[in-house]
Amino acid sequence: MFEQATYLYADPTKNKWAIIAKAYSEIRDSVGRVNIDLKEFLNIMCPDLGLVPADAYLEVFGWVTQENPIPTVPRRVIRTF
């Protein structure tokens, strides 16, 4: 089974994801889990930070998944940001 964490290691925007995770955790801890919806939070924050929508993620970064004994993230195109 291919692990999603494999993408994170090769993601050129992983620092932005770390910022979003930290912000969400701080807000959640402050207002309570029932008072903040993760999906709504991501729908607001991701476009503001220029993050790629989930449905376009693989294509935009030029990644393909392959069934291998060891999961890899080959890239068709290398983009610079």
ZADO-1210 file (C-alpha; in nm, 4 decimals, padded with zeros to 6 digits):
<atoms>
<atom x="00.0000" y="00.0000" z="00.0000" code="MET" pos="1"/>
<atom x="00.1307" y="00.3409" z="-00.0969" code="PHE" pos="2"/>
<atom x="00.1606" y="00.5757" z="00.1977" code="GLU" pos="3"/>
<atom x="00.0551" y="00.9399" z="00.1632" code="GLN" pos="4"/>
<atom x="00.3541" y="01.0412" z="00.3736" code="ALA" pos="5"/>
<atom x="00.5741" y="00.9505" z="00.0760" code="THR" pos="6"/>
<atom x="00.4361" y="01.2551" z="-00.1071" code="TYR" pos="7"/>
<atom x="00.5104" y="01.4818" z="00.1872" code="LEU" pos="8"/>
<atom x="00.8824" y="01.4068" z="00.1692" code="TYR" pos="9"/>
<atom x="00.8957" y="01.5228" z="-00.1932" code="ALA" pos="10"/>
<atom x="00.6420" y="01.8084" z="-00.1656" code="ASP" pos="11"/>
<atom x="00.8014" y="02.1472" z="-00.2410" code="PRO" pos="12"/>
<atom x="00.5252" y="02.3158" z="-00.0364" code="THR" pos="13"/>
<atom x="00.5642" y="02.1053" z="00.2785" code="LYS" pos="14"/>
<atom x="00.6690" y="02.4100" z="00.4831" code="ASN" pos="15"/>
<atom x="00.3361" y="02.5742" z="00.4032" code="LYS" pos="16"/>
<atom x="00.1571" y="02.2589" z="00.5198" code="TRP" pos="17"/>
<atom x="00.3520" y="02.2750" z="00.8461" code="ALA" pos="18"/>
<atom x="00.2366" y="02.6351" z="00.8979" code="ILE" pos="19"/>
<atom x="-00.1254" y="02.5387" z="00.8285" code="ILE" pos="20"/>
<atom x="-00.1037" y="02.2442" z="01.0691" code="ALA" pos="21"/>
<atom x="00.0415" y="02.4613" z="01.3443" code="LYS" pos="22"/>
<atom x="-00.2207" y="02.7342" z="01.2914" code="ALA" pos="23"/>
<atom x="-00.5060" y="02.4831" z="01.2963" code="TYR" pos="24"/>
<atom x="-00.3732" y="02.3198" z="01.6137" code="SER" pos="25"/>
<atom x="-00.3394" y="02.6544" z="01.7894" code="GLU" pos="26"/>
<atom x="-00.6913" y="02.7636" z="01.6911" code="ILE" pos="27"/>
<atom x="-00.8414" y="02.4234" z="01.7780" code="ARG" pos="28"/>
<atom x="-00.6747" y="02.4273" z="02.1190" code="ASP" pos="29"/>
<atom x="-00.7988" y="02.7809" z="02.1790" code="SER" pos="30"/>
<atom x="-01.1633" y="02.7504" z="02.0661" code="VAL" pos="31"/>
<atom x="-01.2215" y="02.3772" z="02.1074" code="GLY" pos="32"/>
<atom x="-01.2439" y="02.0980" z="01.8518" code="ARG" pos="33"/>
<atom x="-01.6224" y="02.1280" z="01.8112" code="VAL" pos="34"/>
<atom x="-01.5920" y="02.4980" z="01.7191" code="ASN" pos="35"/>
<atom x="-01.3583" y="02.4636" z="01.4200" code="ILE" pos="36"/>
<atom x="-01.4140" y="02.2506" z="01.1139" code="ASP" pos="37"/>
<atom x="-01.0931" y="02.1205" z="00.9527" code="LEU" pos="38"/>
<atom x="-01.2369" y="02.0997" z="00.6018" code="LYS" pos="39"/>
<atom x="-01.3688" y="02.4570" z="00.6175" code="GLU" pos="40"/>
<atom x="-01.0378" y="02.5782" z="00.7628" code="PHE" pos="41"/>
<atom x="-00.8445" y="02.4141" z="00.4769" code="LEU" pos="42"/>
<atom x="-01.0873" y="02.5488" z="00.2156" code="ASN" pos="43"/>
<atom x="-01.0077" y="02.9001" z="00.3393" code="ILE" pos="44"/>
<atom x="-00.6353" y="02.8686" z="00.4086" code="MET" pos="45"/>
<atom x="-00.5084" y="02.6593" z="00.1164" code="CYS" pos="46"/>
<atom x="-00.6034" y="02.9030" z="-00.1623" code="PRO" pos="47"/>
<atom x="-00.4748" y="03.1972" z="00.0445" code="ASP" pos="48"/>
<atom x="-00.1348" y="03.0277" z="00.0739" code="LEU" pos="49"/>
<atom x="-00.1300" y="02.9208" z="-00.2906" code="GLY" pos="50"/>
<atom x="-00.1586" y="02.5491" z="-00.2197" code="LEU" pos="51"/>
<atom x="-00.2793" y="02.3189" z="-00.4947" code="VAL" pos="52"/>
<atom x="-00.6302" y="02.1704" z="-00.4603" code="PRO" pos="53"/>
<atom x="-00.6356" y="01.8007" z="-00.3689" code="ALA" pos="54"/>
<atom x="-00.8002" y="01.6947" z="-00.6949" code="ASP" pos="55"/>
<atom x="-00.5200" y="01.8543" z="-00.9012" code="ALA" pos="56"/>
<atom x="-00.2276" y="01.7756" z="-00.6698" code="TYR" pos="57"/>
<atom x="-00.0672" y="01.4844" z="-00.8568" code="LEU" pos="58"/>
<atom x="-00.1070" y="01.6412" z="-01.1992" code="GLU" pos="59"/>
<atom x="00.0215" y="01.9863" z="-01.1019" code="VAL" pos="60"/>
<atom x="00.3376" y="01.8455" z="-00.9471" code="PHE" pos="61"/>
<atom x="00.3829" y="01.5942" z="-01.2298" code="GLY" pos="62"/>
<atom x="00.3702" y="01.2928" z="-00.9990" code="TRP" pos="63"/>
<atom x="00.2483" y="00.9455" z="-01.0817" code="VAL" pos="64"/>
<atom x="00.1909" y="00.6535" z="-00.8495" code="THR" pos="65"/>
<atom x="00.3379" y="00.3167" z="-00.9325" code="GLN" pos="66"/>
<atom x="00.2828" y="-00.0229" z="-00.7802" code="GLU" pos="67"/>
<atom x="00.6274" y="-00.1245" z="-00.6577" code="ASN" pos="68"/>
<atom x="00.7434" y="-00.3320" z="-00.3649" code="PRO" pos="69"/>
<atom x="00.8860" y="-00.0060" z="-00.2289" code="ILE" pos="70"/>
<atom x="00.6623" y="00.3002" z="-00.2748" code="PRO" pos="71"/>
<atom x="00.8228" y="00.5790" z="-00.4752" code="THR" pos="72"/>
<atom x="00.7119" y="00.9151" z="-00.6081" code="VAL" pos="73"/>
<atom x="00.8488" y="00.9488" z="-00.9603" code="PRO" pos="74"/>
<atom x="00.8039" y="01.2920" z="-01.1154" code="ARG" pos="75"/>
<atom x="00.7320" y="01.3607" z="-01.4799" code="ARG" pos="76"/>
<atom x="00.8098" y="01.7332" z="-01.4532" code="VAL" pos="77"/>
<atom x="01.0068" y="01.9324" z="-01.2023" code="ILE" pos="78"/>
<atom x="00.8512" y="02.2690" z="-01.1277" code="ARG" pos="79"/>
<atom x="01.0183" y="02.5497" z="-00.9407" code="THR" pos="80"/>
<atom x="00.8198" y="02.7815" z="-00.7179" code="PHE" pos="81"/>
</atoms>
